[in-house]
Amino acid sequence: MEFVELAVNGTLMRGLELNGNMYLVGAKFVREAYTEPNYCLWSIADRHPAMQRVTTGGHTIAVEIWSVPVAGIATLLLLEPPGLCMGKVRLSTGEEVLGVLGEALLCEGQKDITVWGGWRAYIANCLPESGKEVA
């Protein structure tokens, strides 16, 4: 296995601040997708999101699927903001792929933005300068 599919839900997405990290490791955009309806999304100080799988109160979350060289996964993780990690994410199609998730401690006390269904929708509607790239 030389490549693995990775679901991203925040600043690694196309056109956002850390998207360059995807190209740095040789990743290629595959498609847009949604998680199964068992995820919550938090805004971490309005700088980036963090997603977690939950048993209640979840929603589908918009993600992008990227094909990432296996050798680049560690580099991507090390370049992510503190408290973000990788784990398995279940998509609405039933597929299970690697994805960027948030540690529980990171999400404590942060703004729950699950109702927006994704980071792009949240920044477009809730951040005063939504046209700017978000860190």
N, C-alpha and C positions, 0 to 999 in steps of 0.2 A: 504494500500500500504506500503510494508516494504522495497522495493527496487525501485530504479529509474534508468533508463538508462542515462548515461552521456557521451557526446562526448568530448574527449580531443584532443588537437592538438599540444602539445609541450612537455615540460619536465615531464609531468605526464605519458607520453606514456611508454610502456614496454622498460626496459633497460636504460632509461634516468634518469637524476639526481633526480627528485622528484617523480619517480614512486613508491618509498617506501611509500609515503603518501597514495597511493591507497590501498596498503595492510594494512596500519595502521588502516584505517577505515573499513576494511573488504570487500573492493570492489573486483569484479572478472571480468577479461577480457572476453568480449563477442565476438567481431569481429572487423575487420578493415572495414572502410566505407569511403565514400566521401560525402562532402556537396553538395548541389545544386550549380550551377555555379554563385552564387551571393555573394561570400565572397572574402575579401582581407586579406592578411597576412603580418604582419610587424615583422621585427626583432628588438627586444628591446635591443639595445646595444650588439647584438650577444650573449645574455645570455638566452633569451627565446622569444617565439613568442607571438603575440597578433592578434586575428582574429576578423573581423567585417563584418557584412552583409552590402552590398552596393547596390545601384541602377544601377551603371554602372562600368565597369572595373573589374568585379568580375571573379572568376574562381572556379573550384571545388577544395576543399582542403582535403587532406588526414587526416582522424581522426581515433581514436580508440573509440569504444563503450565499456563502462564498466557498470556493474551492481553494483550500490552503495547503501548501506543501507541509507534510508532517514535520519537517525540520524547522518550519517557521512558527509552529504553535507556541513553543516556549518563548520565543522572541516577542510575539504578540502579547502574551500574558504578562511578561515583564514590563512592557511598555504601557499597559493599562493602568488607570488610576488605582490607588490602594483600595483593597476591599472587594475588587472584582476578581472573579475566578472563572474556571471553566468546568462544565458538567454536561450532563445529557439533557437535551431539550426535546420535548415531544411536540411535533407539528400537527396542525389540523388534519393533515393527510394520513396520520398514523405513523409517519416516519419518526425515527429518533436520531438526532444528530448532536454533535458537540455544540455547545453554545456558551455565550458569555453570561454569567449569572452574578448576583451580588451576595456577599456573605450576610448572614442575619444581622450581625452587629452593625454593619454599614447602613442597613435600612432602618434601624431603630430611630424613631423620632423624626424621620424624614417625611416629606410630602408624598402621600399616596396619589399617584397620577394614573392609576389603572383605568379609570373611566375613559380616558382619552384613547386607550387602545394602542398607544405607541408614542415614542419619543418625538417623532416628527410632528404629529398632531398636537402634542403638548406644547412644543416650542413655537409652533405656528400660531397658536391661540392664546398662550399664556405668558410668553416672554415679551417684554416691551420692544426689544430689538430682534424680533424673530428672523429678520432677513440676514442677520449676522451669523457666522458660524459659531457654534457653541463648543466650549472646551469640554 
